[in-house]
Each structure stands twice: as structure tokens, then as C-alpha cells.
């Protein structure tokens, strides 16, 4: 898990494994690092050089022996904070460039679990707004539920993004519905046999439509006010029709 977390913030797999090995071992030689990390010794030298350039590994000489040591992991937090400031400073200009582009609909594709995470993260760029969602049961069975619960949901709540969700009346969805109030969400259930969703659809940002196919492992975002408005009208009709079915 730690290795995967490091990969999400810019390490490759071998860098992550070797850095974690160095943290556990303390000052250690190349043979010890290679054995602990599972990285071949011949490759370990290149990985160490890469980590040194990034500031996550230092080289020492003790009694004429060359040793290596991982830098304080708090450097990760400091680097991310610095990057956040840089992005915040550059954002107005970046948005100005984006807004200067033509207004034709745009479609962006995202592959794999990391790509689907990027689609979810995009919805967080529109705080204090409502998100409408047709929820697919497969989000709970074919995706990273821990990431949704531990990372995405707290961020969405922090940004005060309310959700109205329509979902099939499956057992796993009922558990999802039970925590609606603390999740800033209202969910209405529809008959599982007559309404099954294989793809999740999110409507947000007043012109953005996200589609996520968890079993096929890809997502896409369509930027189009016309498509957004059409699907929003369909959602509202669907939502209204389910009012009676969802009375307690």
C-alpha cells in the first residue's frame, strides 16, 4: 500500500520500493538495499541516482565504505506543499489560456484506475455546486472503494459538493444510501431488474459530463453545455419519477 501511495505522487515502482527499503534499513550499502527492495543490484545504482536527483536519497562514506540513506519522509509533504503554491500562483493564467480556446465540445479519455481517479478528481474542481449522478453498482465491486471512501469523499465534503444520486436497488447500494446524510448526498433507488447501470454518469460544473466504465477500466469527460443540459433534464425526470418509490 505504501509503495502504491508513493507511485501516486511521482515515484515509479522501483523507486518506491528502494526508498521504503532505505527508510527501514537506515544507513545501508547497495547489497542490502537491493536485497531488501527486490531490485537487482545492477539496476539499484540507477534507481539510487534518480532518487538522489529528486532529493530522496543521500550518499555517505563511513570507514571508507559507501553507504546510502533515505531523506526524511516529511520532505514529501514539503514538496507537495511547494507544488500546491506554484499551481495556485499559475492557475489564473492557465485558466485564461483555457478559456481563450474555442467553445467546441471537448472529449478527454482516461485509462485504468488512475485515469478513473482523475475523472473523479475533476469533479472536485467545482466546489459549492451540486453533482448529479447515475451510480453504477460496479463502482463498489470493480474499483478502489478505499480511495473513494478515504480520499475522494472527504475532499468532496470539504468542498461542499452535494450529490443527488440515482442507483439500482442492490444490497451494496443500500449500504451506500445508509450514510447519505453524513456524505452530503441524497440517493433514490430504482428497480434493479428494469434499470441496471453498467456505466456511471456524473453531471457537474454546468457543462461537464463524466462517464466511467469500471469493468472496462476507463473514463471520459465531455465538455458540452448542450449534452449536459439534455442529460440534466433526463436526470430530473428520472428523479421526479422515483419520488413515490423512495418514500419511507
Helices and strands as residue ranges (DSSP letters): H 2-8, H 13-25, H 30-37, H 41-54, E 57-62, E 65-70, H 74-99, E 106-111, H 112-123, E 130-135, G 137-139, H 145-147, I 148-152, H 153-158, E 162-168, H 171-178, G 181-183, E 185-190, E 200-204, E 208-213, E 218-223, H 225-241
